[in-house]
Amino acid sequence: MRIIFHIDMNAFYANCEISQHPELKGKPIVISHNSKRSVVSTASYEAREFGVHSAMPLFMAKEKCPDLIVVEPHFNLYHELSQRFFEIVYKYSKKVEIASIDECYVDMSDYFTLTHAQPYAVAKEIQDNILSTLSLPCSIGISPNKFLSKMASDMKKPLGITIITQRNLKEVLWPIKVGDMYGIGKKTAPKLEEVGIKTIADIANYDNYQIIR
């Protein structure tokens, strides 16, 4: 059986800065140029509690969070830490698909065939390794395919590990809103909701021909 990990770094740019400046830990920060026309690149989880999110105009973020700390981006740092993150992952498997600077899919099937280890324990080991080595948190989703692993890694942040199997698929996945499903965009979600498709369960139980139309 295939075992795919999706490893997603949490608030990557923000946590890269925190790794270099521990005094920022626990504070509402955003990565952005500090000018009137700037937009937020990444927001820390503390800033997100105020409703601040990526792609938000900076002036609006400051209105939502008066104590917001604006940190200028350092892209060389992010690329360096990204490279070191992938180097850690490659120690566990050479079958790595890099999805972006801060996330990747890892085919761990051969690893578990050889070691007979438990997927959760290995995911925790990778997570702890990245955290202790780079001071960066990540979330990991585990399933038989990329789609489910991507969905799983989004379920618990930061520092979450979620496993989706045939046994718990309906329980874990089906209650999720259709707009939160990976691959469903902002324009598609309202169209689905109009015809009564509001959750992933509704998609699973709906007539395929009608969905395609």
Residue frames as qw, qx, qy, qz and C-alpha x, y, z in Angstrom:
[[0.000, 0.886, 0.464, 0.000, 0.00, 0.00, 0.00],
 [0.375, 0.526, -0.033, 0.762, 1.22, 3.49, -0.83],
 [0.419, -0.736, -0.365, 0.387, 1.90, 5.86, 2.06],
 [0.352, 0.589, 0.121, 0.717, 2.20, 9.51, 1.10],
 [0.351, -0.579, -0.356, 0.643, 3.25, 12.28, 3.48],
 [0.221, 0.787, 0.188, 0.545, 2.38, 15.90, 2.78],
 [0.541, -0.409, -0.300, 0.671, 4.69, 18.10, 4.84],
 [0.101, 0.820, 0.279, 0.489, 3.60, 21.71, 5.14],
 [0.396, -0.001, -0.376, 0.838, 5.65, 24.31, 6.97],
 [0.167, -0.787, -0.580, 0.126, 3.50, 26.47, 9.27],
 [0.005, -0.993, -0.067, 0.096, 3.42, 30.24, 8.57],
 [0.873, 0.113, 0.021, 0.474, 6.77, 29.69, 6.91],
 [0.356, 0.625, -0.082, 0.690, 8.11, 33.20, 6.29],
 [0.433, -0.774, 0.087, -0.454, 6.95, 34.39, 9.71],
 [0.890, -0.441, 0.108, 0.045, 8.52, 31.44, 11.49],
 [0.758, 0.340, -0.074, 0.552, 11.75, 31.84, 9.52],
 [0.056, 0.726, -0.164, 0.666, 12.03, 35.33, 11.00],
 [0.698, -0.633, 0.114, -0.315, 11.13, 34.05, 14.48],
 [0.959, -0.059, -0.075, 0.268, 13.84, 31.39, 14.19],
 [0.551, 0.385, -0.144, 0.726, 16.39, 34.19, 13.81],
 [0.096, -0.392, 0.239, -0.883, 14.71, 36.59, 16.27],
 [0.346, -0.306, -0.875, 0.148, 13.20, 34.59, 19.16],
 [0.019, 0.246, 0.416, -0.875, 11.93, 37.80, 20.76],
 [0.409, 0.053, -0.340, -0.845, 9.20, 37.82, 18.09],
 [0.289, -0.157, -0.942, -0.068, 7.78, 34.50, 19.27],
 [0.117, -0.532, -0.764, 0.346, 4.19, 34.71, 20.48],
 [0.056, 0.527, 0.103, -0.842, 3.66, 38.15, 18.96],
 [0.598, 0.667, 0.433, -0.106, 1.38, 39.21, 16.07],
 [0.207, -0.545, 0.455, 0.673, 3.75, 39.71, 13.14],
 [0.753, 0.600, 0.255, -0.090, 3.40, 39.95, 9.38],
 [0.547, -0.191, 0.452, 0.679, 6.01, 39.72, 6.66],
 [0.363, 0.823, 0.406, 0.161, 5.61, 42.74, 4.40],
 [0.365, 0.256, 0.001, 0.895, 7.29, 45.86, 3.13],
 [0.147, -0.619, -0.548, 0.543, 6.13, 48.67, 5.41],
 [0.004, -0.070, 0.268, 0.961, 4.49, 51.00, 2.91],
 [0.496, 0.231, 0.264, -0.794, 0.95, 52.18, 2.15],
 [0.721, 0.330, -0.321, -0.518, 0.47, 49.95, -0.88],
 [0.114, 0.337, -0.932, 0.069, 2.04, 46.81, 0.57],
 [0.839, -0.200, -0.240, -0.445, 0.18, 43.56, 1.14],
 [0.627, -0.501, 0.564, -0.195, 0.76, 40.89, 3.76],
 [0.468, 0.406, -0.763, -0.185, 2.93, 38.02, 2.55],
 [0.598, -0.186, -0.771, 0.111, 2.59, 35.83, 5.66],
 [0.422, -0.638, 0.161, -0.624, 0.94, 36.35, 9.04],
 [0.102, 0.195, -0.895, 0.387, 1.88, 34.61, 12.27],
 [0.338, -0.437, -0.826, -0.110, -0.86, 32.61, 13.99],
 [0.200, -0.487, -0.481, 0.701, -1.09, 35.32, 16.65],
 [0.125, 0.248, -0.200, -0.940, -1.86, 37.88, 13.92],
 [0.274, -0.177, -0.799, -0.506, -4.37, 35.52, 12.30],
 [0.179, -0.467, -0.787, 0.362, -6.41, 35.56, 15.51],
 [0.070, 0.526, 0.179, -0.829, -7.19, 39.20, 14.68],
 [0.636, 0.644, 0.388, -0.172, -8.36, 38.27, 11.17],
 [0.102, 0.786, -0.467, -0.392, -5.09, 39.15, 9.47],
 [0.872, 0.119, 0.463, 0.109, -4.18, 36.91, 6.53],
 [0.435, -0.189, 0.522, 0.709, -1.88, 36.74, 3.51],
 [0.204, 0.407, 0.586, 0.671, -2.70, 38.98, 0.52],
 [0.167, -0.863, -0.460, 0.124, -4.49, 41.45, 2.82],
 [0.265, 0.775, -0.068, 0.569, -3.51, 45.11, 2.33],
 [0.497, 0.009, -0.553, 0.668, -1.14, 46.12, 5.09],
 [0.174, -0.271, 0.169, -0.932, -3.18, 49.17, 6.14],
 [0.744, -0.299, -0.294, -0.520, -6.18, 46.89, 6.71],
 [0.766, -0.095, -0.573, 0.276, -4.06, 44.45, 8.74],
 [0.251, 0.142, -0.429, 0.856, -2.92, 47.32, 10.98],
 [0.465, -0.313, -0.043, -0.827, -6.54, 48.36, 11.51],
 [0.846, -0.238, -0.415, -0.234, -7.47, 44.84, 12.59],
 [0.829, -0.336, -0.250, 0.371, -4.43, 44.50, 14.86],
 [0.015, -0.984, 0.088, -0.154, -3.11, 47.81, 16.28],
 [0.535, -0.692, 0.473, 0.106, -0.10, 46.06, 17.89],
 [0.916, 0.370, 0.114, 0.104, 0.92, 44.40, 14.64],
 [0.406, -0.651, 0.458, 0.449, 4.68, 44.07, 14.07],
 [0.734, 0.670, -0.028, -0.111, 5.75, 44.48, 10.44],
 [0.622, -0.460, 0.516, 0.368, 8.90, 42.59, 9.46],
 [0.407, 0.686, -0.407, -0.444, 10.65, 43.25, 6.17],
 [0.985, 0.135, 0.085, -0.064, 11.06, 40.05, 4.08],
 [0.175, -0.681, 0.681, 0.205, 14.44, 38.32, 3.78],
 [0.895, 0.304, -0.076, -0.317, 14.00, 35.95, 0.86],
 [0.452, 0.530, -0.705, 0.134, 17.56, 34.65, 0.89],
 [0.284, -0.280, 0.767, -0.503, 16.93, 33.39, 4.43],
 [0.790, 0.143, 0.295, -0.518, 13.68, 31.70, 3.39],
 [0.788, 0.467, -0.367, -0.161, 15.33, 29.93, 0.46],
 [0.205, 0.493, -0.791, 0.299, 18.22, 28.77, 2.65],
 [0.443, -0.137, 0.708, -0.533, 15.91, 27.35, 5.33],
 [0.838, 0.300, 0.026, -0.456, 13.70, 25.79, 2.65],
 [0.611, 0.501, -0.613, -0.016, 16.72, 23.98, 1.22],
 [0.012, -0.340, 0.835, -0.432, 17.68, 22.71, 4.67],
 [0.687, 0.044, 0.409, -0.599, 14.10, 21.55, 5.24],
 [0.855, 0.375, -0.209, -0.292, 14.15, 19.50, 2.03],
 [0.352, 0.507, -0.764, 0.186, 17.56, 18.05, 2.94],
 [0.378, -0.197, 0.744, -0.514, 16.03, 16.64, 6.14],
 [0.809, 0.242, 0.203, -0.496, 13.12, 15.14, 4.19],
 [0.676, 0.526, -0.490, -0.163, 15.43, 13.50, 1.62],
 [0.058, -0.429, 0.858, -0.277, 17.05, 11.50, 4.44],
 [0.581, 0.073, 0.680, -0.442, 13.79, 9.54, 4.72],
 [0.692, 0.454, 0.560, 0.045, 12.90, 9.15, 1.04],
 [0.263, -0.221, 0.451, 0.824, 14.27, 10.12, -2.37],
 [0.052, 0.504, 0.730, 0.459, 10.75, 10.19, -3.82],
 [0.105, -0.576, -0.372, 0.720, 10.01, 13.81, -2.99],
 [0.242, 0.628, 0.491, 0.553, 7.78, 16.14, -5.01],
 [0.205, -0.273, -0.257, 0.904, 8.43, 19.75, -4.08],
 [0.127, 0.740, 0.649, 0.125, 5.14, 21.66, -4.28],
 [0.055, 0.941, 0.028, 0.333, 6.46, 25.08, -3.20],
 [0.231, 0.623, -0.524, 0.533, 9.15, 26.67, -1.08],
 [0.302, -0.357, 0.620, -0.630, 7.46, 25.41, 2.10],
 [0.808, 0.014, 0.411, -0.422, 5.69, 22.14, 1.25],
 [0.272, 0.398, -0.814, -0.324, 6.31, 18.78, -0.37],
 [0.936, -0.045, 0.001, -0.349, 4.82, 15.36, -0.99],
 [0.053, -0.545, 0.835, -0.043, 6.91, 12.38, 0.08],
 [0.882, 0.025, -0.368, -0.292, 6.31, 8.79, -1.03],
 [0.310, -0.573, 0.683, -0.331, 7.22, 6.86, 2.12],
 [0.942, 0.036, -0.082, -0.322, 6.00, 3.46, 0.88],
 [0.755, 0.347, -0.501, 0.243, 9.48, 1.91, 0.48],
 [0.018, -0.513, 0.578, -0.634, 10.58, 3.26, 3.87],
 [0.676, -0.251, 0.388, -0.574, 7.76, 1.46, 5.67],
 [0.939, 0.195, -0.246, -0.140, 8.24, -1.73, 3.64],
 [0.587, 0.418, -0.561, 0.406, 11.85, -1.86, 4.84],
 [0.038, 0.351, -0.590, 0.726, 11.44, -0.69, 8.43],
 [0.434, -0.462, -0.767, -0.101, 7.90, -1.78, 9.43],
 [0.127, -0.102, -0.420, 0.893, 7.76, 1.43, 11.50],
 [0.091, 0.706, 0.670, -0.209, 4.52, 3.18, 12.41],
 [0.310, 0.620, 0.309, 0.651, 3.64, 6.15, 10.14],
 [0.302, -0.920, -0.157, -0.195, 2.64, 8.41, 13.03],
 [0.714, -0.583, 0.111, 0.371, 5.91, 7.76, 14.87],
 [0.616, 0.125, 0.314, 0.711, 7.99, 8.50, 11.77],
 [0.092, 0.791, 0.308, 0.520, 5.99, 11.67, 11.04],
 [0.493, -0.867, -0.062, 0.021, 6.59, 12.81, 14.62],
 [0.745, -0.303, 0.208, 0.557, 10.30, 12.08, 14.21],
 [0.436, 0.439, 0.333, 0.712, 10.47, 14.19, 11.02],
 [0.169, -0.881, -0.263, -0.356, 8.46, 16.97, 12.64],
 [0.635, -0.743, 0.025, 0.211, 10.67, 17.00, 15.75],
 [0.719, -0.028, 0.256, 0.646, 13.81, 16.87, 13.59],
 [0.260, 0.637, 0.293, 0.664, 12.75, 19.93, 11.58],
 [0.360, -0.891, -0.168, -0.221, 11.72, 21.79, 14.74],
 [0.717, -0.610, 0.098, 0.323, 14.91, 21.05, 16.67],
 [0.670, 0.053, 0.309, 0.673, 17.26, 21.61, 13.73],
 [0.216, 0.415, 0.336, 0.817, 15.66, 24.66, 12.12],
 [0.034, 0.311, 0.508, -0.802, 13.32, 25.96, 14.86],
 [0.383, 0.084, -0.358, -0.847, 10.49, 25.70, 12.33],
 [0.542, 0.128, 0.715, -0.422, 7.11, 24.03, 12.95],
 [0.314, 0.137, -0.680, -0.648, 5.35, 21.93, 10.33],
 [0.737, 0.068, 0.427, -0.519, 2.18, 19.91, 9.92],
 [0.033, 0.256, -0.906, -0.335, 2.08, 16.49, 8.27],
 [0.792, 0.155, 0.129, -0.576, -0.77, 14.71, 6.53],
 [0.160, -0.272, 0.939, 0.139, -0.60, 10.96, 5.91],
 [0.765, 0.312, 0.303, -0.475, -2.75, 8.93, 3.52],
 [0.745, 0.106, 0.593, 0.287, -2.57, 6.62, 0.46],
 [0.495, 0.578, 0.386, 0.521, -2.59, 9.57, -2.01],
 [0.312, 0.130, -0.062, 0.939, -1.54, 13.19, -2.47],
 [0.284, -0.544, -0.312, -0.725, -5.03, 14.71, -2.34],
 [0.704, -0.597, -0.374, -0.092, -5.96, 13.18, 1.01],
 [0.680, -0.214, -0.247, 0.656, -2.53, 13.92, 2.49],
 [0.138, 0.328, 0.071, 0.932, -2.85, 17.57, 1.44],
 [0.494, -0.604, -0.311, -0.542, -6.27, 17.77, 3.07],
 [0.789, -0.439, -0.382, 0.198, -4.94, 16.04, 6.21],
 [0.551, 0.012, -0.214, 0.806, -1.99, 18.39, 6.70],
 [0.085, -0.449, -0.106, -0.883, -4.38, 21.38, 6.77],
 [0.592, -0.556, -0.521, -0.263, -6.52, 19.94, 9.56],
 [0.663, -0.683, -0.165, 0.256, -4.21, 20.57, 12.52],
 [0.511, 0.501, -0.110, 0.690, -1.95, 23.63, 12.52],
 [0.347, 0.698, -0.626, 0.002, 0.58, 24.34, 13.82],
 [0.048, -0.405, 0.891, -0.200, 2.52, 21.14, 14.58],
 [0.805, 0.046, 0.307, -0.505, -0.28, 18.75, 13.67],
 [0.022, 0.225, -0.931, -0.287, -0.17, 15.18, 12.38],
 [0.708, 0.206, 0.278, -0.616, -3.30, 13.74, 10.77],
 [0.145, -0.130, 0.937, 0.290, -3.78, 10.29, 9.25],
 [0.691, 0.267, 0.053, -0.670, -6.59, 9.54, 6.78],
 [0.146, -0.131, 0.965, 0.175, -7.33, 5.90, 5.94],
 [0.372, -0.235, -0.708, -0.553, -10.23, 4.03, 4.36],
 [0.370, -0.404, -0.792, 0.269, -11.41, 3.33, 7.89],
 [0.159, -0.603, -0.411, 0.665, -11.78, 6.95, 9.05],
 [0.218, 0.172, 0.446, 0.851, -12.27, 8.66, 5.66],
 [0.196, -0.661, -0.564, -0.454, -15.96, 9.46, 6.05],
 [0.502, -0.718, -0.384, 0.292, -15.61, 10.55, 9.66],
 [0.457, -0.443, 0.064, 0.769, -12.68, 12.90, 9.02],
 [0.207, -0.025, 0.463, 0.861, -13.26, 14.21, 5.50],
 [0.010, 0.527, 0.748, 0.404, -16.96, 14.22, 4.72],
 [0.174, -0.814, -0.475, 0.285, -18.11, 16.93, 7.19],
 [0.347, -0.340, 0.148, 0.861, -15.69, 19.49, 5.67],
 [0.372, 0.754, 0.197, -0.504, -17.27, 22.42, 3.82],
 [0.778, 0.477, 0.317, 0.258, -17.00, 22.15, 0.05],
 [0.227, 0.952, -0.115, 0.169, -15.20, 25.52, -0.09],
 [0.411, -0.743, 0.529, -0.013, -12.40, 24.09, 2.07],
 [0.924, 0.100, 0.350, 0.120, -11.79, 21.17, -0.26],
 [0.325, -0.509, 0.505, 0.616, -8.41, 21.28, -2.02],
 [0.239, 0.125, 0.752, 0.602, -8.97, 22.10, -5.69],
 [0.028, 0.772, 0.622, 0.124, -12.30, 23.88, -5.19],
 [0.298, 0.167, -0.020, 0.940, -11.82, 27.58, -5.89],
 [0.094, 0.322, 0.415, -0.846, -13.72, 30.64, -4.70],
 [0.429, 0.201, -0.309, -0.825, -15.77, 30.75, -7.91],
 [0.465, -0.029, -0.844, -0.264, -16.67, 27.07, -7.95],
 [0.101, -0.146, -0.829, 0.530, -17.74, 26.75, -4.30],
 [0.366, 0.260, 0.290, -0.845, -20.80, 29.07, -4.56],
 [0.561, 0.197, -0.524, -0.610, -21.96, 27.26, -7.71],
 [0.401, -0.028, -0.913, 0.071, -21.84, 23.94, -5.89],
 [0.037, 0.194, 0.673, -0.713, -23.61, 25.38, -2.84],
 [0.438, 0.170, -0.114, -0.875, -26.41, 26.71, -5.08],
 [0.702, 0.038, -0.572, -0.421, -27.36, 23.16, -6.06],
 [0.823, -0.475, 0.022, -0.310, -27.15, 21.90, -2.48],
 [0.863, 0.113, -0.315, 0.378, -23.55, 20.62, -2.43],
 [0.255, -0.907, 0.144, -0.302, -22.28, 22.09, 0.82],
 [0.584, -0.604, 0.542, -0.004, -19.89, 19.45, 2.16],
 [0.119, 0.440, -0.845, -0.278, -17.49, 16.85, 0.79],
 [0.373, 0.155, 0.890, -0.212, -20.08, 14.23, 1.76],
 [0.547, 0.630, 0.261, -0.486, -22.53, 15.91, -0.61],
 [0.335, 0.637, -0.571, -0.394, -19.97, 15.59, -3.44],
 [0.109, -0.234, 0.966, 0.010, -19.38, 11.93, -2.64],
 [0.351, 0.334, 0.833, -0.267, -23.11, 11.18, -2.67],
 [0.412, 0.638, 0.041, -0.649, -24.09, 13.38, -5.64],
 [0.827, 0.441, 0.339, 0.074, -24.64, 12.22, -9.19],
 [0.545, -0.315, 0.347, 0.695, -21.31, 12.60, -11.02],
 [0.332, 0.479, 0.547, 0.601, -22.94, 13.70, -14.27],
 [0.131, -0.923, -0.341, -0.125, -24.76, 16.54, -12.54],
 [0.510, -0.717, 0.097, 0.465, -21.55, 17.71, -10.82],
 [0.522, -0.006, 0.470, 0.712, -19.67, 17.76, -14.13],
 [0.155, 0.729, 0.496, 0.446, -22.45, 19.84, -15.74]]
